[in-house]
Amino acid sequence: MQPDPSDGEADRNRPTLVWRSRVPIALSFGVAAIALVLWLVTSRSDPAALRQLPPGERAALVERTLSNLREICRGGGRPRDFCRDQARILLDLPECRSACQAEAREELMADSAVK
């Protein structure tokens, strides 16, 4: 019995699994690289660079960072380094007023008490 030549053509015309799997992997690495760069920039933030942001962006940063502090950093299993960095960012921004500063200092005090 001879193989049907049309079977080989069908296999060649079918998209391979290798091609389809490379695109999501490349996208995943790209997203991970962007996330890493953003994390490095925000975790080692320069207070002067933060103050140079437009006021609207600084206000949004304060809101988001304060939200992180309240949602992620309260409780037992919190990521200490992240929470400490969030508190320091808040204290470096002029839009972080008295209540905001009190929460940030409270986080830094809680962090130093845990050590």
N, C-alpha and C positions, 0 to 999 in steps of 0.2 A: 504494500500500500504506500503510495507516494503522498508526501505532505501537500496540502492545498496551498498554492502560492498566495492566495488572497489572505491567508492567516498572517503571513509575515508582513504584508502591507498594512494590515489593520494594527499590528503591534507597533510599527514604525510611525503611524499617524496618530497614535494615542499619546497624549501628553504624559510625560514621565513623572513619577512621584518625586524624583530628585529635584526637578525644576520647581515644582509646587512647594516643596519644603524649604527651599533656600530663601524665598521672598519673606515669609514670616520670620525666619531666623534673622535675616538681615535687618528687618524692621525692628525686631526686638532688641538687637544690639544697638541700633541707632537711638531708640527711645531710652535705653539704659545709659548710653553715653551722654545724652542730653540731660537726663536726670542727675547723673553724677556731676556734670559741670555745674548745674544749678545748685546742687547741694554744696559743692565746694565753694561756690561764690557766696552763698548765704551763710554757710557755717564759719567762714573766715572773713566775715564782713568787716569792712573798714568803716568806722564811724563817720569819717569825712565823706566817703563815697555815699553813704546812706543819706547824709544831710544834703547832698547835691541833687538827690532825686526831686522831681517836681512835688509840690505840696500835696496834690491829690494822690499821687502814688505813695508818698510817705504815709498819708492817712490810711490808705487801703492796706499798706503793709502793717501798720499798727493794729488795725482791726483783725487781720488774718493771723498775725503773730499772737495777739492776745487770745484769739479764739483757740489757737494751738495750745497755748498755756493752760487755758481752762478745760479743754476737751481731752488733751493727751496727757498733760503733766499732772493732773490731779489723780491721786490714787496710788496704789502699791507698785504695779509693774511698769512704771514709767521709764522711758529712756532718759537717763540722767544727763548725758552730754547734750542731747537735743534740747531738753528743757532748759538747761543752763544757758545754752546759746540763744534760745528764744527770749529768755529774760534779759540777757545782755543786749540783744538787738533792741528790745523795747526801751531800755534805759538810755540807749544812744540816740533815740529819736525825740525831737522836741514836741511832737504831737502826743507823746505819751505823758499825760498830765498826772495829777496826784493819785487818783484811784488806780490808774494803770501802773504807775511807778510802785505803788504799794504792793500790787500783785506780783510785779516782777521781782521786787526785793524779797517778798515772802518766798517766792520760788527759789531764789539764791540762798536764802537762809535755810530752807528745807533741804536743799541740796548739800549744804555744808554740814548740816546736822546728821545726814545719812552717812557721810564719809567716816 
